[in-house]
Structure formats: structure tokens, C-alpha cells
Amino acid sequence: MNRVFNFSAGPAMLPSAVLKQAREEMLDWRGTGMSVMEMSHRGKEFMSIAEQAEADLREVLAIPDNYKVLFLQGGASAQFAAIPMNLLRGRDRADYVNTGAWSKKAIAAAKKYCNVNVVASSEDSGFTTIPAFEDWSLDSDAAYLHYTPNETIGGVEFHWIPETGDVPLVADMSSTILSRPIDVSRFGLIYAGAQKNIGPAGLTLVIVREDLIGDPDPALPDVLSYSLQSKAGSMLNTPPTHGWYLAGLVFKWIKDQGGLDVVAEVNRRKAEKLYQAIDESDFYANPVEPQSRSWMNVPFTLAKPELDGQFLEGAAAEGLVTLKGHRSVGGMRASIYNAMPEAGVDALIDFMREFEKQNG
Ligand SMILES: *Cc1c(COP(=O)(O)O)cnc(C)c1O
């Protein structure tokens, strides 16, 4: 068997240790004679898996007791609509920050439900910067402020948390959650599709402060209601049981690594060495301002774009796959989430140097 270094932006690599454990337990989960996929979600076996996963996530992220953790479906995209429907609570407007492709999608979805005030945008820079906080035009009557801490396509990341006072801060952390410790108490709501840093596609995590979920829009579908899902333990209907189980294995794996402090150090090192290799060369370039570069998604271009195909082919021959950049940006993109070993980044850098030597 030959595992490759998969630089996909999502669905992305999972830790080998997690996949091996899932394989071990596939046919017979701990003497039950069945796989987790075949279990009743309300049986005591799955309930123990679900509770343990939540407890481990709470420990890893140090989630305060006044926050609910929901294991939902529909991806981050369903949350683009669920957030205004749950959090407007009688208000008619919300603040949004526009830092790239995913911000734009969140904004477009929210416009169906409320007046969206775009308080800051980096569109003029081609989304290669984060707008300076002093220039944001915040509305103290906004129901919440939404932003995208890591733009998966542009490779732009906030390395700071906006200060919004009494206005709840809402963050689409799909491609940065669990990459480092965060102070959850600064947020009203954090959400993330699982397929980048949590587990397989099909599971969506929502972490929401209890006081925000009391009084949702009556037209809200039950499955999107934080209030009803929270009362039902995320089991208003059949939850994504297998994804929930695998996410639990990933949370345990993070604990085994030594927690998010250790994971963050590795992530910082991986990103720094890749950006350094890009910056030191005249052949590769990354357009993002250095203080806003993503730890997770590293887009880069070749000085000779006509060699893109040859680069991708050569990389694949070395077991370095899915490096093609997003169609809207072009070039390459290396997504280096938690499960990408440092050895994968080292191998990519070696290949880049060799390719430049041959073709630069
Ligand atoms: C991948 C991604 C999404 C979309 O997630 P789905 O689960 O496919 O809906 C939204 N926001 C960000 C930042 C992402 O990286």
C-alpha cells in the first residue's frame, strides 16, 4: 500500500493513525459485532461514542460550559443560511467582512434574510490582504458580525480576533479550526465543515453560546434550529454517525499529539518553511501580504505558467498530489492541514527546488 501526500483543500488528508484505527474497528466495533455505521444512533454504544467525541473536543478547544456543541449536516454552506435565521432574533441587519470567495458566499446567502452591511472588504487588493481593523465601519445594532478567519481559496488568514464588543462574533472556521488554540469565549458562534481539519465530509460542527439560541425565526426548518438541535443532543433526526465517530478519533489523535499547542507549533513550522522556500526563489511566488498568510492553504504560482502541467505531473510522480490551484486563482495550492505530516511539506519543498533547478 502506498499512501501519497495529498495537498487537497478538502476533502483533505486524515491522520493515518485514525484511518488505521477505523479499519481495525470497521467490522466489529469493540465486541458489538457491527460497524459504527450499522449502529442505532440512540443505542448506548453510539451514545458513548458521541459523548466521548464531544468531551474530547471540549477538552482540546477548552470550550467554556456556556457553549453548546452541535454535530450537524449540510456543510458550512447550510450554516450560511442557518446563521441569520437563528441569530437575527428580531433584528434586521448583520455585519459581514469580505475577505474572499467564502466570505462572498456567506454574504450572498445572508442577503436573503437580512440587510447585510459589508463593514470591510479586501476586494481592491484582489483579496491578498486583511482590511485594517481601524477602518471597519461596525454597526452596534447589528445582530452579529460574520467573518472568515481563513479564506481557503485565497490563502489569507486572520492571525488576530476582531473585537466587536456586545455584537456577537460569528466565524466560519471550516479551514482553520483545530489548527491552533483559540479563545472560544471571544466568539458568539464558530462553525466548520468537517472535511478539512475534523473528519470526513458530511459532518458540520457548530459551537454556539447558549444565550444566542433562544428565539429563532419561526419559519426556520427544525433541523437547522440550534435551539431544537441542542435540546435533542444533535439527534433531532439521524445524525451523520460515521463522521461523528471519525471526528472523535481525530480529536483523540490531537490529544495524543500533545494538544493544540503542539499541533500549532508543527503547523507554524510547516507554513513558515514553505513560504520561505517560495520567497527565497524567483521562480515561485505567493501574492498574499506576509502577515496575513494562511497556515493551512498556500497558493503559489510559477514564473512560467506554461510549465504548470509539467509541475503537477512531476509532483504526482513523487507522490505529491492535488496541488492544482483553485480555478479562480490558477497556479498551485498546497493545503497543509493538521494531518499533512511535516515530511510531506519537506518533500514538496525538495521537489520545488529540483523543478526550479531543471526548469527555472
Ligand atoms: C470548504 C469551505 C466551505 C464550504 O463547506 P461545505 O461543507 O462544502 O459547505 C465554507 N467555508 C470555508 C471557509 C471553507 O473552507
The ligand as an SDF file (V2000), in Angstrom:
LIG
                    3D

 15 15  0  0  0  0  0  0  0  0999 V2000
  -14.8610   24.3540    2.4100 C   0  0  0  0  0  0  0  0  0  0  0  0
  -15.3850   25.6290    2.9540 C   0  0  0  0  0  0  0  0  0  0  0  0
  -16.7530   25.9400    2.9670 C   0  0  0  0  0  0  0  0  0  0  0  0
  -17.7920   25.0340    2.3390 C   0  0  0  0  0  0  0  0  0  0  0  0
  -18.0290   23.9550    3.0990 O   0  0  0  0  0  0  0  0  0  0  0  0
  -19.1650   22.8870    2.7090 P   0  0  0  0  0  0  0  0  0  0  0  0
  -19.0500   21.9530    3.8530 O   0  0  0  0  0  0  0  0  0  0  0  0
  -18.7760   22.3110    1.3940 O   0  0  0  0  0  0  0  0  0  0  0  0
  -20.4490   23.6010    2.6430 O   0  0  0  0  0  0  0  0  0  0  0  0
  -17.1650   27.1180    3.5490 C   0  0  0  0  0  0  0  0  0  0  0  0
  -16.2680   27.9620    4.0980 N   0  0  0  0  0  0  0  0  0  0  0  0
  -14.9370   27.7210    4.0790 C   0  0  0  0  0  0  0  0  0  0  0  0
  -14.0080   28.6950    4.6980 C   0  0  0  0  0  0  0  0  0  0  0  0
  -14.4650   26.5440    3.5150 C   0  0  0  0  0  0  0  0  0  0  0  0
  -13.1420   26.2930    3.5170 O   0  0  0  0  0  0  0  0  0  0  0  0
  1  2  1  0
  2  3  1  0
  2 14  2  0
  3  4  1  0
  3 10  2  0
  4  5  1  0
  5  6  1  0
  6  7  2  0
  6  8  1  0
  6  9  1  0
 10 11  1  0
 11 12  2  0
 12 13  1  0
 12 14  1  0
 14 15  1  0
M  END
$$$$
